[in-house]
Amino acid sequence: MTKLQDFNINELMLFIVGVLGSLGGLCVIIQKSKCEEISFLCFKCKRNVKAVIEEERLQKTGHTGNTPRLTEKNNP
C-alpha cells in the first residue's frame, strides 16, 4: 500500500481537475436536455417532445413556426 506521503500536489491537482471537469460536463448535459422531470431512482426522463421538434425546425429553417401569422382578420 502507498502512504499519503508518497502523493504530491500535482497528483492532487490532477484529481481535482478531473472531478470538476466531469461535474462540468454533467451540468452541460443536464442543461441541454429537454427533460421536464428527471427521476434518478428509476433513471427515467419525461421529455418535452414539442421543444425538441421546435429546436430541430429552428436549426433547419431559422424559425419555429409558432409566431401567429398576420391576417386580415387579425389586422385592425
C-alpha positions as CSV (number, residue, x, y, z in Angstrom):
1,M,0.0,0.0,0.0
2,T,1.1,3.5,-0.6
3,K,1.3,6.1,2.1
4,L,-0.1,9.6,2.0
5,Q,3.4,10.9,2.0
6,D,4.0,9.4,-1.5
7,F,1.5,11.7,-3.1
8,N,2.4,15.2,-4.2
9,I,0.4,18.3,-5.1
10,N,0.4,17.6,-8.8
11,E,-1.4,14.3,-8.4
12,L,-4.0,16.1,-6.1
13,M,-4.4,18.8,-8.6
14,L,-5.0,16.3,-11.4
15,F,-7.6,14.5,-9.4
16,I,-9.5,17.8,-8.5
17,V,-9.4,18.9,-12.2
18,G,-10.7,15.6,-13.3
19,V,-13.6,15.6,-10.9
20,L,-14.5,19.2,-11.6
21,G,-14.3,18.6,-15.4
22,S,-16.7,15.6,-15.0
23,L,-19.1,17.6,-13.0
24,G,-19.0,20.4,-15.5
25,G,-19.7,18.0,-18.4
26,L,-22.7,16.6,-16.5
27,C,-24.0,20.1,-15.8
28,V,-23.8,20.9,-19.6
29,I,-25.6,17.7,-20.5
30,I,-28.4,18.4,-17.9
31,Q,-28.7,22.0,-19.1
32,K,-29.1,21.0,-22.8
33,S,-31.5,18.1,-22.1
34,K,-35.2,18.6,-22.9
35,C,-36.4,16.7,-19.8
36,E,-39.2,18.2,-17.8
37,E,-38.8,15.7,-14.9
38,I,-35.9,13.5,-14.0
39,S,-36.2,10.6,-11.7
40,F,-32.8,9.4,-10.6
41,L,-34.1,6.4,-8.6
42,C,-35.8,4.9,-11.7
43,F,-33.5,6.6,-14.3
44,K,-36.5,8.0,-16.1
45,C,-36.7,11.3,-18.0
46,K,-40.1,12.8,-19.1
47,R,-39.1,14.6,-22.3
48,N,-40.7,17.7,-23.8
49,V,-41.1,16.4,-27.4
50,K,-42.5,19.8,-28.6
51,A,-39.3,21.6,-27.6
52,V,-37.2,19.0,-29.5
53,I,-39.2,19.4,-32.6
54,E,-39.1,23.3,-32.4
55,E,-35.3,23.2,-31.9
56,E,-34.8,21.0,-35.0
57,R,-37.2,23.2,-37.0
58,L,-35.2,26.3,-35.8
59,Q,-31.9,24.8,-36.9
60,K,-33.3,23.8,-40.4
61,T,-35.4,26.9,-41.3
62,G,-34.4,29.6,-39.0
63,H,-37.8,29.9,-37.2
64,T,-40.0,27.6,-35.2
65,G,-43.3,28.5,-36.9
66,N,-45.0,29.4,-33.7
67,T,-45.4,33.1,-34.5
68,P,-49.0,33.8,-35.4
69,R,-49.5,34.9,-39.0
70,L,-50.9,38.4,-39.6
71,T,-54.1,38.0,-41.5
72,E,-56.8,40.5,-42.5
73,K,-59.0,39.1,-39.6
74,N,-56.3,39.9,-37.0
75,N,-55.2,43.2,-38.6
76,P,-57.5,46.0,-37.2
